[in-house]
Amino acid sequence: MNSNKRPEAMQRITTPELAKAFIDEQIQAIRAEVGEKKVLLALSGGVDSSVVAALLIKAVGKQLVCVHVNHGLMRKGESEQVIEIFGKELDANLIYIDATDRYLDKLAGVSSPEEKRSIIGAEFIRIFEEEARKLDGIEFLAQGTIYPDIIESDGVKAHHNVGGLPADLQFRLVEPLKLLYKDEVRIVGEELGLPHAMVYRQPFPGPGLGVRCLGAITRDRLHALREADAILREEFDRCGLAERVWQYFIAIPDLKSVGVRDGKRYEGWAAIIRAVNTVDAMTATVEDIPYPILHRITDRITKEVEGINRVVYDLTPKPVGTIEWE
Ligand code: XMP
């Protein structure tokens, strides 16, 4: 259980039965380790932290304290889904923090992508630390570390960045998924009863829409981005592309162009569609979205989202482009 190396003989979890056996075994192990103590978890709503939360709720119930920080850079409906599923359906001990203003005030006027990422990461640690200090008797910190995180880094997820917590806030780690690959985590998540859409969710960067609202983030452009992205996701769901395409999203540059509406010239932003397929995110190819679908998405975004007057499709593979725009 403490080893960070996956034993050669460990069977790959490929069926609900194998997932159930894994869950039963982990529940016993977690109960034995945690006892009556409390466990803290940063619940982003991503696949890994959601599966860890569902597993720990089964194992230790209300001894788990989930903290969901809404940094204001979530996609449309994501924080609401976390509250609905974990707060209501699973009746978890969930602390919801709407830190939108805090983040957006700190990010105002900041255009460098590195600086934006560093502000978003540092603010997360600050908020998480503040919450941890308010709670009594927490001894454990649960994390959604999975096996690729261990192989590719030192085992700490860059965007969770718990390595940044101060020395007096040292917790013992609970990492029940640390020997699993992503496909196994998904099967375990489904067996735990999490919704398919949550368990098979496309990857979403830790800094969220912050790195898709290009350059210095403004609230109006961020709002337009969130709405346009929701339309893209809706249309991909509707025509079956969501099941097939690895990652798809909208980015909006800090640039306006001239358009015309109701016979009048006006300036608006351009929404960039990105839709790529990849195995490991090191290289990626662009999905061939059929033209009628592109036309429909363009039509909806320009009609329904205030401030957007153009939609363009990014046809650049990785390399030479990266998947994200910044
Ligand atoms: P790039 O843009 O480098 O992206 O081709 C490769 C994959 O990584 C995701 N990505 C991030 N994930 N924090 C994250 O957690 C980040 O700062 C970050 N930047 C890129 C990106 O969405 C893609 O899946």
Residues whose N, C-alpha, C, O or C-beta is under 5 A from the ligand:
A	BS01	XMP	H159 P203 F204 P205 G206 P207 A281 T322 I323 E324
